[in-house]
């Protein structure tokens, strides 16, 4: 077996191992360990990420505890007014799963693209998010929530205090921060840093997308999680087909639209950045090959009279094949079907929101 073939097999095996075993601990896992969930996770199951146990225990306890307290004290239970509210804990748990799944998929994509072998400084792509960023976002998010709660707690009951001073800042915010960090690493940091790296374009890619299909598919997959979250948010907010006095605040629609626009913009940024990177690399390589080709052809500017000497004919033919490989490479990092699916998913959340808001 040749050395190149051995390298390819090793890379496939490495990607398979990454897919099976996942990546290193997420920031949320370290956060959960700091709260003691690492010790508990180690005793529940070997290899169980603490963030899963942290999310399940805190979210389930909060929702069941709140419902039980309200029933025992003859207070309104939100699930009676809006049964779709049961989607809230599912969305949060899905965000934890999505963060782990997307991070593992990103690590696998970097292995498949052989970034560690092709880049001079692969660390900027293998770990595109600064380690301090989640902590900064958590402090800001929790601080804003605690400030808002402090200024707006008149008439609250015990469940309101628990929600606003414990659950929202120290459960909801960390989960949202973790998913957000993984999402922006895929949609913003990775495309930008790839375009500035030495990885370049794999013009011999048999799929014709420059070897960037793993990242292109991941851009689409990451947005699918946003679609699921936005659809769930719309169902909770507008409570379609629920016969009750449920009302929707004007801010709810504004928040939905703002998040939708921001995520669409992030996908557009990823696609545009990768397209510009591929277009530039393709143009430069064609120009370089064209110069080599002209140097081996007599009178290269006139197709009617150009000549190729016998000793240069093989090299000219090889250059023409190389030019064909480069020319056939797409300037987008995924196939047409992938982009078609992405375009449909972009419109889906807003379409569903408008449908159920006017139902």
C-alpha positions as CSV (number, residue, x, y, z in Angstrom):
1,X,0.0,0.0,0.0
2,X,1.4,3.4,-0.9
3,X,2.1,6.1,1.6
4,X,-0.6,8.4,0.2
5,X,-3.2,5.6,0.4
6,X,-2.1,4.9,4.0
7,X,-2.6,8.6,4.9
8,X,-6.1,8.6,3.3
9,X,-7.1,5.5,5.3
10,X,-5.7,7.0,8.5
11,X,-7.6,10.2,7.9
12,X,-10.9,8.3,7.4
13,X,-10.3,6.3,10.5
14,X,-9.5,9.5,12.5
15,X,-12.7,11.1,11.2
16,X,-14.7,8.0,12.2
17,X,-13.2,8.1,15.7
18,X,-14.1,11.8,16.1
19,X,-17.7,11.1,14.9
20,X,-18.0,8.1,17.4
21,X,-16.4,9.7,20.4
22,X,-17.3,13.3,20.0
23,X,-15.0,16.2,20.7
24,X,-13.4,17.5,23.9
25,X,-15.6,18.8,26.6
26,X,-17.7,21.9,25.8
27,X,-17.7,25.0,27.9
28,X,-21.1,24.0,29.3
29,X,-19.6,20.7,30.5
30,X,-16.9,22.6,32.4
31,X,-19.6,24.9,33.8
32,X,-21.7,21.9,34.9
33,X,-18.6,20.3,36.5
34,X,-18.1,23.5,38.6
35,X,-21.6,23.0,40.0
36,X,-20.9,19.4,40.9
37,X,-22.6,17.7,38.0
38,X,-19.3,16.2,36.8
39,X,-19.1,14.1,39.9
40,X,-22.7,13.0,39.5
41,X,-22.3,12.3,35.7
42,X,-19.3,10.0,36.4
43,X,-21.4,7.9,38.7
44,X,-24.5,7.7,36.4
45,X,-22.6,6.6,33.3
46,X,-19.1,6.4,32.1
47,X,-18.4,9.1,29.5
48,X,-21.8,11.0,30.1
49,X,-21.2,14.7,29.4
50,X,-22.0,16.7,32.6
51,X,-24.0,19.2,30.6
52,X,-26.6,16.6,29.7
53,X,-27.2,15.7,33.3
54,X,-27.1,19.4,34.3
55,X,-29.8,20.3,31.8
56,X,-32.1,17.4,32.4
57,X,-32.0,17.7,36.2
58,X,-32.4,21.4,36.5
59,X,-35.0,21.8,33.7
60,X,-37.1,18.9,34.7
61,X,-37.0,19.8,38.4
62,X,-37.9,23.4,37.6
63,X,-40.9,22.7,35.4
64,X,-42.3,19.8,37.4
65,X,-41.7,21.7,40.7
66,X,-43.4,24.8,39.3
67,X,-46.4,22.9,38.0
68,X,-46.8,21.0,41.3
69,X,-46.5,24.1,43.4
70,X,-49.2,25.9,41.3
71,X,-51.6,22.9,41.5
72,X,-51.2,22.6,45.3
73,X,-51.8,26.3,45.8
74,X,-54.7,26.5,43.3
75,X,-52.8,28.8,41.0
76,X,-52.9,28.9,37.2
77,X,-50.8,26.2,35.5
78,X,-49.3,27.5,32.2
79,X,-49.7,24.1,30.5
80,X,-53.5,24.4,30.8
81,X,-53.5,27.8,29.2
82,X,-51.0,26.9,26.6
83,X,-50.1,23.2,26.1
84,X,-47.4,24.1,23.6
85,X,-45.4,25.5,26.5
86,X,-44.2,21.9,27.0
87,X,-41.9,22.6,24.0
88,X,-39.8,24.9,26.1
89,X,-37.8,22.3,28.0
90,X,-37.5,20.2,24.9
91,X,-36.0,23.2,23.0
92,X,-33.5,23.7,25.8
93,X,-32.5,20.1,25.9
94,X,-32.3,20.1,22.1
95,X,-29.9,23.1,22.3
96,X,-27.6,21.1,24.6
97,X,-27.7,18.1,22.2
98,X,-27.3,20.4,19.2
99,X,-24.2,22.0,20.7
100,X,-22.6,18.6,21.3
101,X,-23.6,17.2,17.9
102,X,-22.5,20.3,15.9
103,X,-19.2,20.5,17.7
104,X,-18.5,16.8,17.0
105,X,-19.5,17.4,13.4
106,X,-17.2,20.4,13.1
107,X,-14.3,18.4,14.5
108,X,-15.0,15.7,12.0
109,X,-15.2,18.2,9.2
110,X,-11.8,19.5,10.1
111,X,-10.4,16.0,10.0
112,X,-12.0,15.2,6.7
113,X,-10.6,18.4,5.2
114,X,-7.1,17.5,6.7
115,X,-6.7,21.0,8.1
116,X,-4.1,19.9,10.6
117,X,-1.9,18.8,7.7
118,X,-2.6,21.6,5.3
119,X,-2.5,24.7,7.5
120,X,0.6,26.2,9.0
121,X,-1.4,27.2,12.1
122,X,-4.3,24.8,12.2
123,X,-5.2,25.8,15.8
124,X,-7.1,28.8,14.5
125,X,-9.4,26.5,12.7
126,X,-9.5,23.5,15.0
127,X,-10.5,25.8,17.9
128,X,-11.9,28.9,16.3
129,X,-13.7,30.2,19.4
130,X,-11.6,32.0,22.1
131,X,-11.9,30.2,25.4
132,X,-12.9,33.4,27.2
133,X,-15.9,34.2,24.9
134,X,-18.4,31.9,26.6
135,X,-17.6,33.3,30.0
136,X,-18.0,36.8,28.8
137,X,-21.3,36.1,27.2
138,X,-22.5,34.2,30.3
139,X,-21.6,37.1,32.6
140,X,-23.3,39.6,30.3
141,X,-26.4,37.4,29.9
142,X,-26.8,36.5,33.5
143,X,-26.0,40.0,34.6
144,X,-28.7,41.5,32.4
145,X,-31.2,38.9,33.6
146,X,-30.5,39.5,37.3
147,X,-30.6,43.3,36.8
148,X,-34.0,43.0,35.0
149,X,-35.3,40.7,37.7
150,X,-34.2,43.1,40.4
151,X,-36.0,46.0,38.8
152,X,-39.2,44.1,38.1
153,X,-40.1,41.8,41.0
154,X,-43.2,43.5,42.4
155,X,-46.0,41.0,43.1
156,X,-43.9,38.0,42.4
157,X,-44.5,34.6,44.0
158,X,-41.9,32.1,45.0
159,X,-41.8,30.4,41.6
160,X,-41.2,33.7,39.9
161,X,-38.2,34.3,42.2
162,X,-36.8,30.9,41.6
163,X,-37.2,31.3,37.8
164,X,-35.8,34.8,37.5
165,X,-32.9,34.6,40.0
166,X,-31.8,31.0,39.6
167,X,-33.1,29.2,36.6
168,X,-33.0,31.9,33.9
169,X,-29.5,33.2,34.7
170,X,-27.8,30.0,35.7
171,X,-29.6,27.4,33.5
172,X,-31.2,29.0,30.5
173,X,-28.4,31.5,29.8
174,X,-25.5,29.0,29.9
175,X,-27.4,26.7,27.6
176,X,-28.1,29.4,25.1
177,X,-24.6,30.7,25.3
178,X,-23.1,27.3,24.6
179,X,-25.3,26.7,21.5
180,X,-24.7,30.3,20.3
181,X,-20.9,29.9,20.6
182,X,-20.9,26.6,18.6
183,X,-23.2,28.1,16.0
184,X,-21.2,31.2,15.4
185,X,-18.0,29.1,15.2
186,X,-19.5,27.3,12.3
187,X,-21.3,30.2,10.5
188,X,-18.9,33.0,11.2
189,X,-15.4,32.1,12.7
190,X,-14.6,29.0,10.6
191,X,-15.5,30.5,7.1
192,X,-13.6,33.7,7.9
193,X,-10.5,31.9,9.3
194,X,-10.5,29.4,6.5
195,X,-10.5,32.2,3.9
196,X,-7.4,33.7,5.6
197,X,-5.5,30.3,6.1
198,X,-3.1,28.4,3.8
199,X,-5.5,25.5,3.4
200,X,-6.5,26.5,-0.1
201,X,-8.8,24.7,-2.5
202,X,-8.6,20.9,-3.3
203,X,-9.0,21.2,-7.0
204,X,-8.9,17.4,-7.4
205,X,-11.9,16.9,-5.3
206,X,-14.1,14.3,-7.1
207,X,-17.2,16.1,-5.9
208,X,-16.1,19.3,-7.6
209,X,-16.6,21.5,-4.5
210,X,-12.9,22.2,-3.7
211,X,-12.9,19.7,-0.7
212,X,-15.1,22.0,1.3
213,X,-18.3,20.0,1.3
214,X,-17.9,19.0,5.0
215,X,-18.0,22.6,6.0
216,X,-20.7,23.5,3.5
217,X,-23.0,20.8,4.8
218,X,-22.3,21.8,8.4
219,X,-23.4,25.4,7.6
220,X,-26.8,23.9,6.5
221,X,-27.1,21.5,9.4
222,X,-26.4,24.2,12.0
223,X,-29.2,26.4,10.6
224,X,-31.6,23.4,10.8
225,X,-31.3,23.6,14.6
226,X,-32.2,27.3,14.4
227,X,-35.2,26.4,12.3
228,X,-36.4,23.8,14.9
229,X,-35.9,26.4,17.7
230,X,-37.7,29.2,15.9
231,X,-40.6,26.9,15.0
232,X,-40.9,25.8,18.6
233,X,-40.7,29.4,19.8
234,X,-43.5,30.4,17.3
235,X,-45.7,27.5,18.6
236,X,-45.2,28.5,22.2
237,X,-45.6,32.2,21.6
238,X,-48.7,32.2,19.4
239,X,-50.4,29.1,20.9
240,X,-52.2,28.2,17.7
241,X,-55.6,26.6,18.0
242,X,-55.7,27.0,21.8
243,X,-59.1,28.2,23.0
244,X,-58.0,30.5,25.8
245,X,-57.3,34.1,26.7
246,X,-53.7,33.7,25.7
247,X,-52.2,36.9,24.5
248,X,-49.0,37.7,22.6
249,X,-46.9,40.7,23.6
250,X,-45.7,43.0,20.7
251,X,-42.1,42.2,21.8
252,X,-42.5,38.5,21.0
253,X,-42.9,39.0,17.3
254,X,-40.1,41.5,17.3
255,X,-37.8,39.0,19.0
256,X,-38.7,36.3,16.6
257,X,-38.1,38.4,13.5
258,X,-34.8,39.8,14.9
259,X,-33.4,36.3,15.7
260,X,-34.6,35.0,12.3
261,X,-32.9,37.9,10.4
262,X,-29.7,37.6,12.4
263,X,-29.4,33.8,11.7
264,X,-30.2,34.3,8.0
265,X,-27.5,37.0,7.9
266,X,-25.1,34.5,9.5
267,X,-25.8,31.9,6.9
268,X,-25.4,34.5,4.2
269,X,-22.1,35.6,5.6
270,X,-20.8,32.0,5.7
271,X,-21.9,31.3,2.1
272,X,-20.5,34.6,0.8
273,X,-17.2,34.3,2.6
274,X,-16.6,30.8,1.3
275,X,-17.7,31.7,-2.2
276,X,-15.4,34.7,-2.3
277,X,-12.5,32.5,-1.0
278,X,-13.1,29.8,-3.6
279,X,-13.6,32.3,-6.4
280,X,-10.3,34.1,-5.6
281,X,-8.4,30.8,-5.3
282,X,-9.8,29.5,-8.5
283,X,-9.0,32.6,-10.5
284,X,-5.5,32.8,-9.1
285,X,-4.8,29.1,-10.0
286,X,-6.2,29.4,-13.5
287,X,-4.0,32.5,-14.1
288,X,-0.9,30.7,-12.8
289,X,-1.6,27.7,-15.0
290,X,-2.3,29.9,-18.0
291,X,1.1,31.5,-17.7
292,X,2.8,28.1,-17.6
293,X,0.8,27.0,-20.6
294,X,1.7,30.2,-22.7
295,X,5.3,29.8,-21.9
296,X,5.3,26.4,-23.7
297,X,3.4,27.4,-26.7
298,X,4.7,29.3,-29.7
299,X,2.4,32.2,-30.7
300,X,-0.1,31.4,-27.9
301,X,-2.3,34.4,-28.7
302,X,-3.5,33.2,-32.1
303,X,-5.6,30.0,-32.1
304,X,-5.1,29.7,-35.9
305,X,-1.4,29.6,-35.9
306,X,-0.1,28.5,-32.4
307,X,2.4,25.7,-32.3
308,X,3.6,23.2,-29.7
309,X,7.0,21.6,-30.0
310,X,7.2,17.8,-29.7
311,X,9.2,17.9,-26.5
312,X,6.7,20.2,-24.8
313,X,3.5,18.4,-26.0
314,X,3.2,16.1,-22.9
315,X,3.6,19.0,-20.5
316,X,1.1,21.1,-22.4
317,X,-1.4,18.3,-22.3
318,X,-0.9,17.9,-18.6
319,X,-1.4,21.6,-18.0
320,X,-4.6,21.5,-20.0
321,X,-5.9,18.7,-17.7
322,X,-5.0,20.7,-14.7
323,X,-6.8,23.7,-16.1
324,X,-9.9,21.6,-16.7
325,X,-9.8,20.3,-13.1
326,X,-9.7,23.9,-11.8
327,X,-12.3,25.2,-14.2
328,X,-14.7,22.4,-13.2
329,X,-14.5,23.2,-9.5
330,X,-17.5,25.0,-8.1
331,X,-17.2,28.3,-6.4
332,X,-19.6,27.2,-3.7
333,X,-18.7,24.6,-1.0
334,X,-21.6,22.3,-1.5
335,X,-23.8,20.8,-4.2
336,X,-26.9,22.4,-5.7
337,X,-29.2,20.1,-3.8
338,X,-27.7,21.2,-0.5
339,X,-28.1,24.9,-1.3
340,X,-31.7,24.2,-2.4
341,X,-32.5,22.6,0.9
342,X,-30.9,25.5,2.7
343,X,-32.9,28.1,0.8
344,X,-36.1,26.3,1.6
345,X,-35.2,26.0,5.3
346,X,-34.4,29.8,5.5
347,X,-38.0,30.7,4.5
348,X,-39.6,28.0,6.6
349,X,-39.6,29.6,10.1
350,X,-41.0,33.0,9.0
351,X,-43.6,31.3,6.9
352,X,-44.8,29.1,9.9
353,X,-44.8,32.2,12.2
354,X,-47.0,34.1,9.8
355,X,-49.3,31.1,9.3
356,X,-50.0,30.4,13.0
357,X,-50.0,34.1,14.0
358,X,-52.9,34.6,11.7
359,X,-54.7,31.3,12.3
